């Protein structure tokens, strides 16, 4: 077994990437606090609008290459064929630039239309959202390169710089220009993020584009990667749809206040911890891709990752259960205290989530796009149904219990599916 799959190596990577993502979460919290103080609720809404549009158009045009590309590059990296790896990276970067260009054009054409339909007056600023789309896609491609090439230190350093820039760059724009500084804060932050990620990516593998192949040839070569990426994007659309359905349910059958309480509890207990585990798996996923052809080795890796993640999740859960009465008023306000029981129940779901995440990456690592989309769709639809049923039966606290039951069911389904389809076993 490769040394990077040992328990000590997994624990080290979890500590590094989890710590970096915790810093990123802290940066987001500080930035939100600054936004609330200096530009108010309208500023938060405008910032969210710009960022949502940039995320939407980058996801729409990127073909999910930032995620699916990791598999292709990891397999090339594991082959020890430097020429194959270099060519694969060049193709991915070339295709990434094409998707970035398409995303920019779509933004310039469609974002102003959205602005007119929503009676938003700041139409000229949407041209800068196109730049944000380009930067987001390029950053995703370069991060895929570093992940596949196991550039752990560079990924950690780059992510740390992003977290710092998230706070330091927007602050003067918000303070001096208030609402007029929002778009410039976002654009400059993304520009700095793109430049430093390009630099780290170039240090990992010198920047080179494909010159002797047509776009059609590159597309044909990357077809499996693109299909997997499209499945990833489709699952994201489904998850967004379920979240919108949950929001619609609360606004229709409850109140906006209840929706706000639910979002606060879910964000604090699930979203932020989920971000940390997602960052951790940024290291695990390429390692899994590199051994995807060996059933025994990939089973060992999945089991070890799940065990170590469970220990870390247990520590995080205990700490949260103790501190949640102080965390909620600190991050939100005393009005959110009634959601504490829901948040405590929901936080228990971190344990099955920590064990199911390593299994959920198996379809991606094996290139089974249909399996991945099926499992992710089932997971999100089940979560939506459980949340609605939980609120009907037990109010907000019932939604916390429902989230826990949903995660336990997902773990069971994932285990059975991976055992039947991929030969996963708890023991050799």
N, C-alpha and C positions, 0 to 999 in steps of 0.2 A: 504493500500500500504506500502511495506517495506520502512523503513527510508532511505536505500541506493539508492532509486529511486527518492528522493526528488530533487527539483531544486538546492538547496544549496549543496547537496551531489554530484550531477552530475557536477556542476560548480567547486567544489573543486577537483574532480578527473580529470577533464579536465585541470585544472591549474597545477596539480602535474605531470600528464603523458605528457601533452603538453610541460611543462617546461623541463622535463627530455629528451624528444626527441629533443627539440631545442638544448639542450646541446650536444646531440649525433651528430646532424647535424654540430654544431660548431666544435666538435672534428674531424669529417671527413674532414671538410674544412681545418683545421689546419694541419692534417696529410697529406692531398694532397699537401699542400703548402711545407711541409718539404720534401716530396718525390720529388717534382719538383726541389727544391733547391739542394738537396744532391745526388740524383741518376738519375735525368733527365727523359726525355720521355721514354727511354728504361726501366728504373726502374719502371715507372708507368705501362708500358705494361706488364712487368714480374709479378709485384704484382697483376695486374688485371687477368692475366692468372692463377696464383695459386688460387686466391680467386674464380674465375669463376668455375674452376674445382671442388673445394671443395663444392661450392654451388650446382653445378649440381649433383654430386654424392650423396650428403646428401639429396637433394630433391628426387632423383630417388629411394633411398632406405628407406627413413623415413616413407613412406606411409602417409605423412601428419598428423602424430599422434600429432605433436605439436599444431596443430590447432583443428582438430576434437576431440582430447582428452579432450579439455576444455569442450565440451558439455557433454560428459559422466561423467566427474568428477563433473561438476557443478550440474547436476541432482542428483548425489549421495550426494553432499554437502547440497543441498536444502532439502533432505529427513531427515536430522538430525540423520541419522543412521551412527554412527562412524565406525562400523565394515564394512558396505557396502562401505563407502568412502575409508577406509584403503585398502580393497581388490582391489577396482577399481584402486587405485594409484599403488599398487604393480603389478597388471597385466600390466598397461601402462608402468611402468618402466622396467619390464621384456621384454616386446615386444620391447621397445625402445632400449635395449641393443642388442637384436637379430638383429634389423634393422641396428644398428650401426656397428655390426660385418660384416653384409652383405655388407654394404656400404664401409667399409675398404677393404674388399677382392676385390670388384669391382674396387676400385680405384687402388689398387696395380696391378691388372691384366690389366686394360684398359688404365689408364693414361700413362704408358710408351709407349703403342701402339700409343696413340695420339701424344706423344712427337716425336716418330720416323717418323710418317706420316707428322708432321709439321716441321721436321728437327730441333727440339729443342734438345740442347746438355745436358741439366741438368737433365737427366733421374733419377739418384739416389735420387735426392731431392723429387721426387714424392712420395716416401715412407712416407714422412712427411705430404703430403697432405692427406693421409689416416687417420692420427691422427686428422687432422683438421675436417675431415668428422665425425669421432667419437665424437669429442667435440661438433660440431654443433648440432648433433642429441640429445645428452644428455642435452645440454642447452635448446633445444626446449621442451623436455619432462618436465624438472624441471620448466620451465616458465609456462607450462600448469598447473602443480600442484599448483603453487602459484596463478595463475589467478583464477582457479576454487575455491580455498580456500579463496579468497578475501584477500590475503596477500599484500595489497596495498603498505604499507611502505617498505616491503622487495623487492617488484618488483621495486619500485622507487629507492631504495638504490642500488640494484644490477645493474640496468640500468645506474645509475650515475657512478658506479665503472667501468662499461664497457666503458663508454664514456671517462673517465679519462685514462684508460689503453690503449685505442686506440691511444692516443697521447703520453703518457709518456713511454710506453714500447718500441714501435718501434724506437723512436728517437735515442737512443744510437746505436742501430744496424745499422740504416741508416747512421749515422754520422761516425762511426768508421770502419764499414765493407762494406759500400756502397752496391753494387749489391749482394755481397755474404751474406749480412745480411738480405736480404728480406725474405727468407723462414723462418729464425730463428725468425724474428720479428713477423711474422704471427703465427708461432707455439707457441711461448711463450705467445703471447697475448691470443690465444685461450685456452691454458692450464690454465692461470690465470682466464680467463672468466669461464671455465668449473668448476674449483675448487670453486670459490666463489658462483656460481649458485647452485652447489651441496650442499654447506653449507647452503645457504638460503632455498633451497628446503627441506633439512633434518630438519631444524628448523621448517618449516611449517608442515611437516609430516615425522616422522622418516623413514629413508631409509630402505626399505624392498622389497625383491623379492619373487615371487611365487615359492614355493618348492613342493607343492602337486598337481600341475597340469602340464600336458604335454604342449608342444608348440602348438599342434593341438587344445587342449581344450581352451587355452588362445586365439588362433586365432578365434575359433568359437564364444567365448564370445564377442570378440572385433570386430566381423565382421561388424556391422553397423558403428562403429567408423572408421574402415579401409576404408569402401566404401565411407564415407564422406570425409576422408582424401585424397583418390585417386582422387575424384572429384576436390578437392582443388588443388592438384598437376597438374591435367589436365588443369585446368583454367590457372595456371601459365605457362604451356607450350604454351597454345594458346596466352597468352599475350606476351610471348617472341617471338612467331612467327610473331605476328602483328608488334612488334617493329622492328624485322629484315626486314619485308616487307617494312616498312616506310623508314628504312635506305637504303634499296636497291633501292627504288623509287628515293630518293634524289641523290644517287650516280650515278644513271642511267640517270635521266632526269634533274638533276641540277648539283651541284658540291659538293665536300667534304667541301668546305667553307660554303655553304648553310646548309649542314647537321650539321656542327659544331655550326652554329648560332641557328638552330632549337633546337638542343640538349641542348644548354646553356639556351635558353629561357624556354624550357619545364622543365628542371631540376630546375631552380630557382623558377618558378611560380607554378609548379604542383608537381614535385617529392618531394621537401623538405617539402612543406605544407602537401602533402599527407602522408609523414612519421609521421608528428605530429598527424594528425587525426587517422591514423592507430594505433598509440600508445595509443591515447585516448580510442579507442574502445577495447583495450586490457582489460579494466575494464568493459566496457559496455557489451561485448559479453557474459562473464560468468553470469552476472546478468540477461541478456535476456534468457539464457538457463535455469536458475532456475525457470522462470515463463512461460516457453514455453507451458505449458498445460492450461493456463488461458488466454483466448482471451482478456478479459477486461484489465487485469494487464499488459500484454505485449504491448497492444496498448498504454496504458498510458505511459509506459516506453519508447517506440519508439518515441512518440510525444515529451515528455520532453527532451529526448536526442537530437532530431533534433532541437528543439527550442534553447537550450543552445549552441549547436554547431554552429548554424547560427549566434548567437551574437558574439561568439569568432571569427568565420570566417570573419565576417564583419569588426571587429577590425583589424585582420591580413591583410585583403585586402586593407583597407584604408592606413595602414602603408606602405604596399608594394608599392602601387601606388605613394606615396610621395617619397619613398626612392630608387625606382628602378634605377633612373639615376646614383646614387652613388653605389648601390649594384653591378651592372653588371661590371663596371670597377674594383671594389675592388676584387670581387671573380674571375673574369676572366681577361679581359684587355680592353683597349679602342677600340680594334678591334670589340668588341661585341656590341657596342652602337647601330648599326642598328637594333638589335633584340628587342629593348625596346618597340616599338608599339605592336609587337606580344606578348611579355610577359605581357603587361598591359591587353590586351584582354583576354589572357589565365587565368590571375589571377582572373578575374570576375567569372570564372567557379568554383572557390572555394566555392561560396555560394550555388549553387545547389548540389555540391559534399558533402558539410557538411550536407545537408538534406537527400541526397540519401543514404549515408553510413549506418545510422541506419536501413533503410529499407533493405539494401543489406544483412544484417546479419540475417534476418528472416529465409531464407531457411536453413542456417547453423544451427541456433538454433533449428529448427524443424526437422533437419535430412533429409531434402529434397535435396539429393545430385544431382539428375537430374535437379531440378529447379535451383539450384545454378550454375551448369555448364552451363545451357542454358542461364541464365541471364548474367553471366560473359562473355561468348563467344560472345553474341550479343553486349554487351557493348564495347568490345575491337575491334571487327570487324567494328562496326559503327564508332569508333574513328579513325581507320585506313582509312576508306573510306572518312570521313569528312576532315581529314588532307590533303589527296591527292587532294580532290576537292577544299579545301580552298586555297592550294598553286597554283593550276591551275587558279583559279579565281582572287586571290588577293595577290599572293606572300606570303612572310613570315607573313605579317600582316593578311592575309587571313587565315593562319593556326591557329592563335590565336582566330579569330572569329569562326572558325570551331570547335575548342576545346570547346568553350563556348556553341555553339549550340548542340554539342554532349552530353555535361553534362546535359543540360536542357531536351533533349529528353530522356536521361537515367532516369532522375528523374521522368518524366511523365510515362514512361513504367513501372518502378519499382512500382510506386504508384498504377497504374491500376492492375498490376499483383498481388500485395500483397492484394489489396482490393478484387479481385475476388477469389483468392486461399486461403488466410489466414484470411479474414474478417477484414482487417485493415481499420480503419476509422479515419478521422480527428477529429471527435467528437463522444462521446459515445451516 
